[in-house]
Amino acid sequence: MRYRLGVDVGGTFTDVLLLEETSGTTFRAKTPSTPADQSIGVLNGVTKVCAEAGINLSKVGQVLHGTTVATNAILQNKGAKVGLVTTDGFRQVLQIARSFVPGGLAGWIIWPKPEPLAKLEDTVEVIGRIGADASEVTALDEDQARAALRSLAGNGIEALTISLINSYANNAHEKQVAAWAEEELPGIPVSISSHVLPEMREYERTLTTVANSYVQPEVSRYVRNLDNSLREKGIEAPLSILRSDGGLVQSAKAAEDPVSLLLSGPAGGVTGAVWFAEQAGFTDFLTFDMGGTSTDVALVLKGEPRIGRETKVGDLSVRATSVDVRTVGAGGGSIAHVPELTKALRVGPQSAGADPGPAAYGAGGTEPTVTDANVVLGYLPSELAGGEVSLDVEAGRTAVATVADAMGLASPEVAAAGIVDIVNENMFGALRLVSVQQGFDPRDFALVSFGGAGPLHANALGKLTGSWPVIVPPSPGVLCAYGDATTCLRDESARTLIRAFSETTDSELCTALAELAESAAGRLAAEGVPAEQQTAKYQVDLRYHGQGFEIPVDLDPAVLESGEVLAGLGEAFDAEHQRLFSFLLKNEREVINLRVTVSGPRPEVAWKELAQGNADPAAALVKTTEVWMDGAYVSAGIYDRSKLLAGNVVTGPAVITEMDSTTLVLSGHAATVHTSASLLIRPV
């Protein structure tokens, strides 16, 4: 038997999934996360799940891990002290940045500009310059460069970034300065921009490379500790880390390029959703991951998540490939409030967090939250997870009553329904960002819901978007760990090649793409993926001449093989531009960046087929209760999901409970149990 171990670390819990590849049998464990050292919580979960499965830890063949170490280092400002080396005259590249201020027209008045990750006093210049045509304009001054590096040593830096002008075209100067840095700053990890992001635009390239240096020591330390601890426990299996684009990378490579891990956590959920949606027969869908503080949404087209070229964490936006995930501050812990000035109900983005949490948790919280509203409406039973979790219904009702009083509403139930409606609209807005704003009609997609709070709001989001069916995978609270366990190794190569269509040829582009593919394939082969098992995907950034931005366009491998690359790119670019902006220009098109992603094979993991039953779900009915729906109390059944069989149809109003989540089926809708154990909710 071959076992794959998927591990996802969240802010509150660490989810571990043990998957037996041949039968598809799974074992799950949830343990408290240990923020001071995430590896402790991971090891606790691994030990627990292996004990539950009755196997020795040495039987684990692979460990696949989604981590928030890099993300937390950014959000908590706990990264390394970074030294930055720039070309003479470019010392203030991070301070000048881009002339963009978030928010409304007056945003520049109140917006506190974030401090750069590399301070100006830790930034030095070196004399020497490469031209945009890759020629050497000014030779490096070795004595001056070494003196500048020595000055950084006196500043106590913990990581070094080297980002020189036009190094994407010729990185000889960067490599030379890096060699001198190894001598002048022994033991300091060095990131060079031509390796991290070999693309044009000095600010984005410098910022991304500095971010890589900022999180590198922390990620390296964590990966090394976890790897050693796993081996001490008897697990000799290789450790792979989930990248922001949903692929895997071996731990040593992850420690070198940690900027590619910034959205490792959300990417795991999207890849897990892909796996379960495929089992249910769907390839086009929206994903909806609702937790306690925020909601992440994404779009999957033809079984492939939409990939973006920008990764945003807090105030930081870097140029790194990642799943196009949008986040909104709406979760189970989002606080409802009524501003005195407007008397208009607001929900979030403030959150009660895990401590004290919603009032219904009975841990000292008093402010009304979305969870409290669901308790008042009867959507969350007073006992969850077989009685392991008890909710204080009266405390939740008291908290929500403050909203009713502030707005002069008839009852807490009316206020609770308003809270739920508003948070649903907030999440609907996020779903529109990845669908309507990108030129996609959400009615053409299904909706996959997961996360601890997602299934409770999924049916309502299906009504708002018109996305059917709403798919609720089994154990939606640990779906990210499924994603970690069911994806593949991946590597990427990129290059800037600025050419107008009239100034290049099919042959030149084919040669350049082939070189990039060979480079990425070689690195993947070094990680143990044979060439015959690799697949390559090609992407080219294009724009009209005179435009200040590019549009990534996927290049069909068949077009590449035919040799008609320019014609194929032009047709794909026009279609994408029309979809995004509803118009085309007559300007000449330009190639800006080339990118090739090489992936290994997806694991052949069987899925366990659910036992077949008939349409009647009566065997899973726990009890009947009253819930507030459509402005009145109605009778609803509470069902135990673990007792549902394939083919069962649960007609709303109904509540379906399981260990890590609760699914609400609204009146006028029904949830059909698929053989893959997913719930498919549709209008009756």
TAURCOR-V35009 format. One record per pair of residues at least 24 apart in sequence whose ideal C-beta (glycine too) atoms are under 7 Angstrom apart, sorted by sequence separation. I is the first residue (numbers start at 1). J is the second residue. If there is no record, write none. Layout:
# TAURCOR-V35009
((I & J) (I & J))
This chain:
# TAURCOR-V35009
((9 & 33) (94 & 118) (124 & 148) (227 & 251) (243 & 267) (246 & 270) (333 & 357) (372 & 396) (376 & 400) (442 & 466) (443 & 467) (447 & 471) (619 & 643) (620 & 644) (629 & 653) (27 & 52) (95 & 120) (160 & 185) (191 & 216) (242 & 267) (246 & 271) (278 & 303) (298 & 323) (299 & 324) (333 & 358) (442 & 467) (446 & 471) (448 & 473) (451 & 476) (452 & 477) (513 & 538) (551 & 576) (648 & 673) (27 & 53) (167 & 193) (168 & 194) (242 & 268) (274 & 300) (298 & 324) (450 & 476) (451 & 477) (493 & 519) (551 & 577) (627 & 653) (647 & 673) (14 & 41) (124 & 151) (167 & 194) (189 & 216) (269 & 296) (298 & 325) (372 & 399) (373 & 400) (449 & 476) (493 & 520) (542 & 569) (617 & 644) (646 & 673) (14 & 42) (92 & 120) (124 & 152) (160 & 188) (162 & 190) (189 & 217) (223 & 251) (270 & 298) (372 & 400) (492 & 520) (620 & 648) (645 & 673) (646 & 674) (9 & 38) (16 & 45) (38 & 67) (159 & 188) (274 & 303) (296 & 325) (297 & 326) (450 & 479) (491 & 520) (540 & 569) (644 & 673) (646 & 675) (16 & 46) (122 & 152) (159 & 189) (160 & 190) (161 & 191) (162 & 192) (163 & 193) (168 & 198) (266 & 296) (270 & 300) (362 & 392) (427 & 457) (431 & 461) (14 & 45) (18 & 49) (38 & 69) (149 & 180) (153 & 184) (157 & 188) (162 & 193) (168 & 199) (223 & 254) (274 & 305) (296 & 327) (360 & 391) (368 & 399) (542 & 573) (617 & 648) (9 & 41) (18 & 50) (91 & 123) (145 & 177) (149 & 181) (153 & 185) (168 & 200) (223 & 255) (295 & 327) (335 & 367) (336 & 368) (360 & 392) (367 & 399) (368 & 400) (491 & 523) (613 & 645) (615 & 647) (617 & 649) (9 & 42) (16 & 49) (122 & 155) (140 & 173) (152 & 185) (294 & 327) (295 & 328) (335 & 368) (336 & 369) (360 & 393) (362 & 395) (366 & 399) (424 & 457) (428 & 461) (491 & 524) (612 & 645) (613 & 646) (614 & 647) (615 & 648) (617 & 650) (634 & 667) (651 & 684) (84 & 118) (91 & 125) (121 & 155) (130 & 164) (132 & 166) (146 & 180) (150 & 184) (294 & 328) (335 & 369) (368 & 402) (427 & 461) (431 & 465) (611 & 645) (612 & 646) (613 & 647) (615 & 649) (7 & 42) (18 & 53) (82 & 117) (83 & 118) (90 & 125) (122 & 157) (130 & 165) (131 & 166) (134 & 169) (145 & 180) (149 & 184) (219 & 254) (220 & 255) (270 & 305) (294 & 329) (295 & 330) (334 & 369) (360 & 395) (368 & 403) (489 & 524) (610 & 645) (611 & 646) (612 & 647) (613 & 648) (82 & 118) (89 & 125) (129 & 165) (130 & 166) (134 & 170) (140 & 176) (149 & 185) (219 & 255) (294 & 330) (295 & 331) (333 & 369) (334 & 370) (359 & 395) (360 & 396) (376 & 412) (377 & 413) (424 & 460) (428 & 464) (610 & 646) (86 & 123) (88 & 125) (130 & 167) (132 & 169) (165 & 202) (168 & 205) (294 & 331) (332 & 369) (359 & 396) (376 & 413) (424 & 461) (428 & 465) (629 & 666) (630 & 667) (7 & 45) (79 & 117) (84 & 122) (87 & 125) (88 & 126) (146 & 184) (293 & 331) (332 & 370) (333 & 371) (358 & 396) (489 & 527) (629 & 667) (83 & 122) (84 & 123) (85 & 124) (86 & 125) (87 & 126) (88 & 127) (130 & 169) (219 & 258) (292 & 331) (331 & 370) (332 & 371) (359 & 398) (377 & 416) (82 & 122) (130 & 170) (291 & 331) (292 & 332) (293 & 333) (359 & 399) (376 & 416) (377 & 417) (424 & 464) (489 & 529) (5 & 46) (81 & 122) (85 & 126) (290 & 331) (292 & 333) (544 & 585) (546 & 587) (87 & 129) (163 & 205) (216 & 258) (219 & 261) (545 & 587) (550 & 592) (118 & 161) (130 & 173) (163 & 206) (215 & 258) (373 & 416) (377 & 420) (544 & 587) (545 & 588) (550 & 593) (215 & 259) (128 & 173) (212 & 257) (500 & 545) (544 & 589) (545 & 590) (163 & 209) (212 & 258) (373 & 419) (374 & 420) (212 & 259) (373 & 420) (513 & 560) (542 & 589) (543 & 590) (161 & 209) (211 & 259) (263 & 311) (542 & 590) (161 & 210) (262 & 311) (370 & 419) (542 & 591) (543 & 592) (370 & 420) (510 & 560) (542 & 592) (126 & 177) (208 & 259) (262 & 313) (368 & 419) (540 & 591) (541 & 592) (3 & 55) (161 & 213) (541 & 593) (160 & 213) (270 & 323) (370 & 423) (510 & 563) (159 & 213) (540 & 594) (5 & 60) (159 & 214) (267 & 322) (270 & 325) (510 & 565) (3 & 59) (7 & 63) (267 & 323) (509 & 565) (539 & 595) (3 & 60) (4 & 61) (5 & 62) (159 & 216) (266 & 323) (506 & 563) (3 & 61) (4 & 62) (5 & 63) (6 & 64) (7 & 65) (8 & 66) (9 & 67) (159 & 217) (262 & 320) (293 & 351) (345 & 403) (506 & 564) (538 & 596) (2 & 61) (5 & 64) (9 & 68) (158 & 217) (246 & 305) (259 & 318) (263 & 322) (266 & 325) (292 & 351) (506 & 565) (4 & 64) (260 & 320) (263 & 323) (293 & 353) (506 & 566) (536 & 596) (537 & 597) (196 & 257) (259 & 320) (245 & 307) (263 & 325) (292 & 354) (345 & 407) (536 & 598) (196 & 259) (610 & 673) (343 & 407) (534 & 598) (535 & 599) (338 & 403) (501 & 566) (534 & 599) (610 & 675) (534 & 600) (609 & 675) (244 & 311) (336 & 403) (533 & 600) (610 & 677) (338 & 406) (533 & 601) (83 & 152) (338 & 407) (501 & 570) (607 & 676) (529 & 600) (83 & 155) (347 & 419) (345 & 418) (83 & 157) (524 & 598) (81 & 156) (82 & 157) (85 & 160) (90 & 165) (347 & 422) (348 & 423) (81 & 157) (85 & 161) (244 & 320) (245 & 321) (347 & 423) (520 & 596) (524 & 600) (81 & 158) (82 & 159) (83 & 160) (84 & 161) (85 & 162) (86 & 163) (87 & 164) (244 & 321) (245 & 322) (246 & 323) (345 & 422) (379 & 456) (520 & 597) (521 & 598) (80 & 158) (86 & 164) (87 & 165) (244 & 322) (245 & 323) (348 & 426) (516 & 594) (520 & 598) (80 & 159) (82 & 161) (84 & 163) (244 & 323) (347 & 426) (517 & 596) (516 & 596) (513 & 594) (517 & 598) (374 & 456) (512 & 594) (336 & 419) (513 & 596) (502 & 588) (501 & 588) (504 & 591) (500 & 588) (501 & 589) (334 & 423) (500 & 590) (499 & 590) (85 & 177) (118 & 210) (498 & 590) (499 & 591) (117 & 210) (330 & 423) (117 & 211) (497 & 591) (498 & 592) (330 & 426) (496 & 592) (117 & 214) (330 & 427) (496 & 593) (497 & 594) (328 & 426) (495 & 593) (328 & 427) (494 & 593) (495 & 594) (494 & 594) (328 & 429) (494 & 595) (328 & 430) (492 & 595) (493 & 596) (326 & 430) (492 & 596) (98 & 203) (211 & 316) (492 & 597) (97 & 203) (211 & 318) (326 & 433) (490 & 597) (491 & 598) (326 & 434) (93 & 202) (490 & 599) (93 & 203) (208 & 318) (324 & 434) (489 & 599) (207 & 318) (208 & 319) (488 & 599) (489 & 600) (90 & 202) (94 & 206) (208 & 320) (488 & 600) (93 & 206) (94 & 207) (488 & 601) (488 & 602) (204 & 319) (487 & 602) (94 & 210) (486 & 603) (486 & 605) (199 & 319) (332 & 452) (332 & 453) (197 & 319) (331 & 453) (84 & 210) (82 & 210) (82 & 213) (82 & 214) (295 & 427) (80 & 213) (297 & 430) (80 & 214) (297 & 431) (79 & 214) (295 & 430) (299 & 434) (79 & 215) (80 & 216) (298 & 434) (299 & 435) (80 & 217) (290 & 427) (297 & 434) (79 & 218) (299 & 438) (439 & 579) (73 & 214) (74 & 215) (299 & 440) (439 & 580) (73 & 215) (438 & 580) (288 & 431) (70 & 215) (73 & 218) (286 & 431) (286 & 434) (69 & 218) (70 & 219) (286 & 435) (69 & 219) (69 & 222) (286 & 442) (286 & 445) (288 & 447) (284 & 444) (285 & 445) (288 & 448) (291 & 451) (292 & 452) (284 & 445) (285 & 446) (286 & 447) (287 & 448) (288 & 449) (289 & 450) (290 & 451) (291 & 452) (292 & 453) (284 & 446) (285 & 447) (289 & 451) (291 & 453) (285 & 448) (290 & 453) (282 & 446) (290 & 454) (289 & 454) (288 & 454) (63 & 230) (290 & 457) (277 & 446) (288 & 458) (277 & 448) (321 & 492) (63 & 235) (288 & 461) (63 & 237) (65 & 239) (67 & 241) (60 & 235) (62 & 237) (65 & 240) (273 & 448) (57 & 233) (58 & 234) (61 & 237) (62 & 238) (63 & 239) (64 & 240) (65 & 241) (66 & 242) (57 & 234) (58 & 235) (60 & 237) (63 & 240) (65 & 242) (273 & 450) (57 & 235) (58 & 236) (62 & 240) (64 & 242) (286 & 465) (269 & 450) (286 & 467) (478 & 660) (39 & 222) (477 & 660) (38 & 222) (42 & 226) (64 & 248) (476 & 660) (477 & 661) (475 & 660) (476 & 661) (39 & 225) (43 & 229) (39 & 226) (70 & 258) (74 & 262) (282 & 471) (39 & 229) (43 & 233) (70 & 261) (71 & 262) (280 & 471) (472 & 663) (70 & 262) (67 & 261) (71 & 265) (277 & 471) (68 & 264) (67 & 264) (68 & 265) (276 & 473) (66 & 264) (66 & 265) (114 & 315) (66 & 268) (474 & 677) (474 & 678) (459 & 664) (473 & 678) (273 & 479) (455 & 661) (456 & 662) (459 & 665) (460 & 666) (472 & 678) (272 & 479) (275 & 482) (455 & 662) (456 & 663) (459 & 666) (471 & 678) (472 & 679) (272 & 480) (275 & 483) (452 & 660) (455 & 663) (456 & 664) (452 & 661) (471 & 680) (269 & 479) (272 & 482) (459 & 669) (269 & 480) (272 & 483) (275 & 486) (417 & 628) (469 & 680) (470 & 681) (268 & 480) (271 & 483) (469 & 681) (270 & 483) (469 & 682) (269 & 483) (272 & 486) (468 & 682) (265 & 480) (268 & 483) (271 & 486) (413 & 628) (268 & 484) (271 & 487) (462 & 681) (459 & 681) (458 & 681) (75 & 313) (74 & 313) (75 & 314) (248 & 487) (74 & 314) (247 & 487) (248 & 488) (249 & 489) (246 & 487) (247 & 488) (248 & 489) (249 & 490) (71 & 313) (74 & 316) (242 & 484) (247 & 489) (248 & 490) (247 & 490) (309 & 552) (245 & 490) (243 & 490) (378 & 625) (378 & 626) (379 & 627) (240 & 489) (378 & 627) (377 & 627) (378 & 628) (377 & 628) (8 & 265) (381 & 638) (8 & 268) (384 & 657) (381 & 655) (385 & 659) (379 & 655) (381 & 657) (250 & 527) (384 & 662) (380 & 662) (379 & 664) (199 & 494) (198 & 494) (200 & 496) (198 & 495) (199 & 496) (198 & 496) (168 & 496) (279 & 607) (12 & 354) (247 & 599) (199 & 593) (280 & 674) (280 & 676) (279 & 676) (280 & 678) (276 & 676) (280 & 680) (276 & 678) (66 & 480) (66 & 484) (65 & 484) (64 & 484) (64 & 485) (28 & 475) (28 & 478) (17 & 478) (15 & 478) (17 & 481) (15 & 480) (16 & 481) (17 & 482) (15 & 481) (19 & 485) (17 & 485) (8 & 480) (8 & 481) (7 & 481) (6 & 481) (6 & 482) (8 & 484) (7 & 484) (6 & 484) (6 & 485) (4 & 485) (24 & 605) (21 & 603) (24 & 606) (21 & 604) (23 & 606) (24 & 607) (25 & 608) (21 & 605) (22 & 606) (24 & 608) (21 & 606) (23 & 608) (19 & 605) (4 & 603) (30 & 660))
